[in-house]
Amino acid sequence: MPGYQTKQECIAVAGVDDLQIRSLLDRQQFSDPHGEAAGLGISSATWPLFGLLWPSGAELAALLALRPVQGSERILEMGCGLGLASLVAHRRGADVTASDCHPLTAAFLQANLQLNGLAPMKYRYGHWRQPLPPVPRAGEVAQLAVDGPYDLLVGSDLLYDRDAADDLAGFIELHAGASAEVWIVDPDRGNRAAFNRHMAGQGFALTEQRLDRAATAQGAAYKGRLLSYARRQPARPLA
């Protein structure tokens, strides 16, 4: 992959076979020769973030490894980055679609599917502020946009800036089914309260679960929570 350096790691997720994951070597990597990322509002400082493995992403992957697979359920991972959670769900046979807006996400997902001998997985362009994918250059394949509705929408560490709460909630409203469930693994970001208000305004009830874990020989400590939202059922009319 020209313009930056990568590494390959064996990632263990309880409940599934280990996954081989190719990621960026570090946070100093950057390559946007055609200005595609800049055109989407992705700065040089944030460019590498899609290509790194993050603790909250590992927590989301572990949760999906435990969720029973339902054949009729459509799952969407929002802001998937390297898509570890999507890869875990895909390996278990779930109908999962990974989505992101970074120009290189699809290529990294394809590489990691091949590294693990997995069948092709659905990927869609998903930008909370620019819903239509960029127009491809000559010789490139056009990207498909996220195509809801979905039954379960998941993501990890998505509330990293103040505007994300409103934009993400609006994106969810566009793509969530009538009885949809939403999982957001959040490392105690300060924008959580605003997001909760937006979700409540869309008819979602919130349940929180702490995911705190002390460091062990098998892994680092983690502090955060699972924000689980479900559509409120309409009240029954009085007899």
N, C-alpha and C positions, 0 to 999 in steps of 0.2 A: 504494500500500500504506500504509494509515493508521498513524500512531503512530511512524514512523521514516522515515529518509531512505535512499535507495538510489543507486547509481551503475551505469553500464554500461560494460564494458570489452571490448576485442577480445583474446582470449587465443589465443596461438599454441602448438600442440602438434605437434611433428614427426611427420609421417606422416599427418596428417589436416588437413582444412580448418580455418581459424581459427574459433573459437567466440565468439559474443557472450554475455557472462555478466553478469547483473544480480546485484549483491551489496549488502550493507549499506555505507553510506558510510564508516563507521569503527566502532571498538570501543565507542563511546559510545552506540550505539543500543539502545533497550529499549522493549518494549511487550508487556505481559502483562495486559491489562485484566480477563480472566476467571480469572486464576490458573492457567491450564493448565500453563504451564511449571513454576511453583512446585510444583504437584501431582506433577510427574514428577521433582522433585529438581533442577531447573535454576534456579540462582540468578540474580539480576540481573546479577552479574559475568560469569557464563558464558553468559548468554542470547545475546549477539551472536556467539559463536564459530562457530555453524553457518553464518552468513551471510557469512563472509569466505573469501577464497581463501588457502590455506596452501601453503607451499613443498612439503611432503611430498605434498599432494594433487596438485600438478602433476607430481611425480616418478612417482606411481602412474599418472596419466593417460598419461604418456609410455611407461611400461612396457606398458600395455594397448594403446597405439597400435601397438606392435611385435608383439603376440601374435597368431599366426594365428587367425582366426575359425573355430570348429568348430561346425557346425550343431546338434549334439546336446548341447553343453556349456551348463550353466546356471551363470551367474555371479551372485554376490551381493556388492554393496558394503555394508560395515557402517559405520555412523556416517558416512554419505555427505556430510552438510552440503549444500553447493551441488551436489555430485554431478558434479564435473568429470570424474572417471575414468569414471563411469557414462555420461555423455553421449558421451565419446569412444568407448567400447565400443559404445554404442547406434548411433551414427552409422556405425560400421564393420559393423553387421549382427549383432552378438553378441546372444545371449539373456541380457540383464542385468537384474537387479532392484536398484534402489537402496533402501536402508533407513536409517532414523534414527528418533529419538524426539522430535525437536523439533517443536512444533505447527505451525511455518511451513515446514518443509522441503518438504513436498509442493507448497505454493503457489509457492515459488521454483523448484522443478524444472519445474513446469508453465509458468511464465513463460519460463524459459530454453529449454525445448523449442520454444515458440512463436517466440521471438526467432530461433532457428536453423532454423525451418521443418522441424522433426523430427516424426516420428510419435509418438504417445503411447508412454510408457515405463512399465514396471511399477515401482510403488513400494509398499513394505510398512513397517508399523510395526516397528521393531526396537530394543527396549530390553533391555540385558543383565541388568538387575535386575528389571524389571517386564515380563514377557513378553506380557501381555495389553494390548491398546490401551485407552486411556481410553474411557469410555462417552460417546458424542457428545451434545451438547446438542441441543435441539429444532431441527430444520431442517438439522442437519449430517449429512454422509454418514459412516457408520461406517468406520473404518480396518480394513484387513486386516493380520493379523500375518504375519511372515516364515514362509514355507511351504517348508521344505527337503524333500528334501536337495538340496544344490548341489555342483557339481563343482569350482568355484573360488570361494573366499571371499577378498575383498580388503578392505583398509582402509589408512588413512594416519594417522599420529600418534594412535593410539588408546590408547597406554599412558601416559596423562598423570597418572594417580593410582595410589596403591599398591593399591587394591582392584580396579582395572581388570583386572589380570593374571588373577585368578581368575574374575571375572565374564565377561570376554571369552572365555576358554578354555572355560567352560561353555556359553556361547552358541554357539560354534563346534562343540562336540561335539553339540549338539542339531540342528544344521543341515548338518553336513558329510556328504557321501556316503561310501560305503565306500572309494573310491579318491580322495578329495578332496585338493586342493592348496590351500594357504593362503598368501597374500602379505600381509605387513604392512610398509609403508614406515615406518621409525622414525627420527626425528632424534636418535638416541642418548639416549633417555630412560633414567632410572635403574631403571625397573621391568621392563626387558627380561628380566633373568635369571629373575625369578619367573615370568614368562609362559612362557619357554622350558621351565621345569620342569613347569609344568602341561600344556603341549602334549606333552612327552615322555611324561608319565603317561597321555596319551590315545592313545599309539601313533604320534605324529608325529615324524619325523626332520627336523632343521633344517639348512638350508644358508644361509650368510650371504654377501651381496654388498655391498661398499662402493659407495656412490653419490656419493662426494665429487666436487665440481666447483668449480673456481676461477671467480671472477667474470669475465665477458666483456662485450663491448659488447651482446650479445644477452640477457644475463640475470645475475642475482645468483648469488653463491656458494651452494653447498649442502653440508651435511655430514650424513650419515646412512647408513642401510643398508637393504637389502631382506632381510627375514626370510622365507625361503621354507620352508614345511613340507609334507611329503608323508607319507602313511600308510606305515608300514613294512609290507612284505609279510611274511606269516607264513612262518616257516622251513619248508622242505620236510622231511618225515619221512625219516629214514635208511632206505636200502634194506635 
